[in-house]
């Protein structure tokens, strides 16, 4: 069985100013899909970001590729 990953770009605006961007970012996922809202929540939690305003997910694609993260 092939693992599923999500490849995407993102933009994060902070409520106290500034922002963060990522291009061609990849994350392991469980299942065949992940919603933009769940993906945004995952990024914010995993990166331990504070004062997050808006998160935009762009160019999202589900790909078949071995998972990289070891739990």
N, CA, C and O of each residue as an XYZ file, in Angstrom:
284
protein
N       0.835     -1.188      0.000
C       0.000      0.000      0.000
C       0.875      1.245      0.000
O       1.839      1.336      0.761
N       0.540      2.190     -0.845
C       1.293      3.437     -0.949
C       0.723      4.461      0.016
O      -0.494      4.587      0.154
N       1.600      5.186      0.678
C       1.176      6.238      1.599
C       0.730      7.467      0.822
O       1.144      7.685     -0.317
N      -0.115      8.259      1.452
C      -0.589      9.510      0.862
C       0.075     10.681      1.576
O       0.249     10.680      2.794
N       0.437     11.674      0.779
C       0.980     12.911      1.303
C       0.260     14.051      0.606
O      -0.326     13.863     -0.461
N       0.302     15.200      1.191
C      -0.266     16.384      0.562
C       0.874     17.357      0.266
O       1.724     17.623      1.114
N       0.867     17.879     -0.961
C       1.856     18.871     -1.395
C       1.086     20.170     -1.626
O       0.047     20.161     -2.286
N       1.583     21.280     -1.092
C       0.826     22.526     -1.151
C       1.716     23.726     -0.875
O       2.845     23.597     -0.402
N       1.178     24.884     -1.181
C       1.772     26.157     -0.792
C       0.879     26.737      0.300
O      -0.303     26.404      0.377
N       1.436     27.598      1.138
C       0.603     28.244      2.149
C       1.089     29.656      2.431
O       2.253     29.995      2.221
N       0.160     30.460      2.910
C       0.454     31.810      3.376
C      -0.237     31.988      4.721
O      -1.419     31.678      4.869
N       0.500     32.483      5.684
C      -0.043     32.718      7.021
C       0.164     34.186      7.370
O       1.274     34.709      7.273
N      -0.916     34.840      7.775
C      -0.842     36.214      8.274
C      -0.955     36.167      9.789
O      -1.780     35.433     10.334
N      -0.130     36.948     10.463
C      -0.184     37.026     11.914
C      -0.995     38.246     12.326
O      -0.923     39.296     11.687
N      -1.756     38.101     13.384
C      -2.635     39.185     13.830
C      -1.856     40.373     14.384
O      -2.398     41.475     14.473
N      -0.607     40.171     14.755
C       0.228     41.265     15.263
C       1.196     41.781     14.203
O       2.150     42.490     14.521
N       0.945     41.418     12.921
C       1.777     41.870     11.810
C       2.700     40.781     11.307
O       3.029     39.843     12.032
N       3.110     40.912     10.072
C       4.028     39.945      9.476
C       3.306     38.730      8.934
O       2.082     38.621      9.009
N       4.094     37.819      8.386
C       3.517     36.620      7.813
C       4.583     35.580      7.531
O       5.776     35.801      7.741
N       4.120     34.448      7.053
C       4.978     33.308      6.764
C       4.445     32.638      5.515
O       3.232     32.511      5.348
N       5.347     32.202      4.625
C       4.944     31.504      3.411
C       5.737     30.218      3.272
O       6.874     30.115      3.733
N       5.124     29.251      2.635
C       5.803     28.004      2.313
C       5.410     27.573      0.917
O       4.236     27.650      0.552
N       6.371     27.120      0.131
C       6.111     26.646     -1.215
C       6.520     25.190     -1.353
O       7.556     24.765     -0.842
N       5.680     24.433     -2.056
C       5.930     23.017     -2.321
C       6.174     22.239     -1.025
O       7.018     21.345     -0.969
N       5.425     22.598      0.001
C       5.494     21.972      1.324
C       4.837     20.605      1.241
O       3.857     20.453      0.511
N       5.326     19.620      1.946
C       4.751     18.271      1.938
C       4.531     17.779      3.356
O       5.374     17.965      4.234
N       3.383     17.148      3.563
C       3.055     16.562      4.863
C       2.424     15.193      4.665
O       1.691     14.962      3.704
N       2.718     14.302      5.581
C       2.057     12.996      5.602
C       0.607     13.177      6.032
O       0.312     13.999      6.899
N      -0.300     12.409      5.426
C      -1.699     12.436      5.845
C      -2.211     11.021      6.024
O      -1.701     10.078      5.418
N      -3.223     10.885      6.862
C      -3.936      9.627      7.017
C      -5.135      9.697      6.077
O      -5.849     10.700      6.070
N      -5.363      8.684      5.308
C      -6.501      8.685      4.401
C      -6.143      9.248      3.036
O      -4.973      9.430      2.700
N      -7.192      9.520      2.258
C      -7.003      9.934      0.871
C      -7.117     11.435      0.644
O      -6.851     11.901     -0.464
N      -7.503     12.211      1.660
C      -7.704     13.642      1.482
C      -7.626     14.343      2.830
O      -7.707     13.711      3.884
N      -7.467     15.659      2.776
C      -7.492     16.494      3.973
C      -8.090     17.840      3.567
O      -7.741     18.383      2.519
N      -8.975     18.370      4.377
C      -9.598     19.658      4.058
C      -8.580     20.784      4.267
O      -7.612     20.627      5.011
N      -8.812     21.910      3.606
C      -7.934     23.064      3.781
C      -7.933     23.527      5.236
O      -6.888     23.901      5.768
N      -9.102     23.502      5.880
C      -9.198     23.935      7.282
C      -8.393     23.011      8.193
O      -7.676     23.485      9.074
N      -8.502     21.701      7.990
C      -7.731     20.750      8.804
C      -6.240     20.894      8.541
O      -5.431     20.804      9.465
N      -5.875     21.116      7.289
C      -4.471     21.300      6.941
C      -3.910     22.567      7.593
O      -2.795     22.559      8.116
N      -4.678     23.641      7.561
C      -4.255     24.892      8.209
C      -4.073     24.683      9.708
O      -3.079     25.130     10.280
N      -5.031     24.003     10.349
C      -4.922     23.720     11.787
C      -3.682     22.889     12.092
O      -2.996     23.132     13.085
N      -3.395     21.912     11.243
C      -2.231     21.041     11.437
C      -0.930     21.851     11.357
O      -0.044     21.691     12.197
N      -0.819     22.715     10.352
C       0.394     23.535     10.191
C       0.610     24.411     11.419
O       1.709     24.453     11.971
N      -0.428     25.103     11.839
C      -0.327     26.017     12.981
C       0.076     25.260     14.245
O       0.950     25.711     14.986
N      -0.551     24.124     14.491
C      -0.235     23.343     15.695
C       1.166     22.740     15.616
O       1.925     22.808     16.583
N       1.513     22.152     14.473
C       2.797     21.466     14.344
C       3.974     22.439     14.416
O       5.043     22.086     14.914
N       3.778     23.661     13.918
C       4.839     24.665     13.960
C       4.770     25.517     15.231
O       5.601     26.398     15.451
N       3.764     25.235     16.058
C       3.570     25.943     17.332
C       3.506     27.460     17.141
O       4.147     28.226     17.861
N       2.717     27.864     16.152
C       2.592     29.286     15.845
C       1.563     29.943     16.747
O       0.547     29.337     17.090
N       1.830     31.183     17.127
C       0.920     31.973     17.944
C       0.478     33.196     17.161
O       1.116     33.578     16.180
N      -0.605     33.805     17.592
C      -1.098     35.055     17.011
C      -1.395     34.913     15.513
O      -1.163     35.839     14.736
N      -1.910     33.745     15.122
C      -2.220     33.491     13.718
C      -3.547     34.137     13.365
O      -4.546     33.965     14.064
N      -3.540     34.885     12.265
C      -4.754     35.481     11.729
C      -5.343     34.557     10.683
O      -6.052     33.607     11.015
N      -5.054     34.829      9.426
C      -5.592     34.037      8.318
C      -4.538     33.062      7.791
O      -3.349     33.377      7.741
N      -5.004     31.866      7.397
C      -4.151     30.874      6.747
C      -4.784     30.554      5.397
O      -5.965     30.213      5.317
N      -3.984     30.668      4.339
C      -4.450     30.329      2.999
C      -3.670     29.128      2.484
O      -2.440     29.105      2.535
N      -4.396     28.133      1.989
C      -3.805     26.937      1.394
C      -3.959     27.076     -0.116
O      -5.056     27.335     -0.611
N      -2.870     26.904     -0.840
C      -2.875     27.091     -2.288
C      -2.243     25.878     -2.980
O      -1.375     25.211     -2.416
N      -2.682     25.609     -4.188
C      -2.057     24.580     -5.046
C      -1.965     23.215     -4.369
O      -0.958     22.522     -4.519
N      -2.988     22.822     -3.632
C      -2.971     21.555     -2.888
C      -3.148     20.371     -3.835
O      -4.017     20.385     -4.707
N      -2.324     19.359     -3.656
C      -2.436     18.126     -4.432
C      -2.106     16.946     -3.526
O      -1.147     16.992     -2.756
N      -2.903     15.898     -3.624
C      -2.618     14.666     -2.894
C      -1.716     13.809     -3.773
O      -2.014     13.581     -4.945
N      -0.626     13.342     -3.208
C       0.334     12.546     -3.961
C       0.571     11.220     -3.250
O       0.343     11.097     -2.046
N       1.028     10.241     -4.002
C       1.398      8.943     -3.433
C       2.901      8.920     -3.273
O       3.652      9.009     -4.244
N       3.323      8.799     -2.030
C       4.738      8.845     -1.702
C       4.889      8.292     -0.294
O       4.010      8.489      0.545
N       5.963      7.621     -0.031
C       6.180      7.047      1.297
C       6.205      8.143      2.357
O       6.784      9.209      2.149
N       5.569      7.870      3.495
C       5.588      8.819      4.612
C       7.027      9.014      5.090
O       7.828      8.079      5.099
N       7.329     10.229      5.481
C       8.680     10.572      5.939
C       8.784     10.645      7.463
O       9.826     10.334      8.039
N       7.698     11.056      8.102
C       7.715     11.254      9.559
C       7.531      9.921     10.270
O       6.680      9.114      9.897
N       8.317      9.712     11.265
C       8.184      8.521     12.118
C       7.476      8.946     13.384
O       7.940      9.856     14.070
N       6.357      8.307     13.715
C       5.603      8.674     14.927
C       6.270      8.180     16.177
O       5.765      8.405     17.277
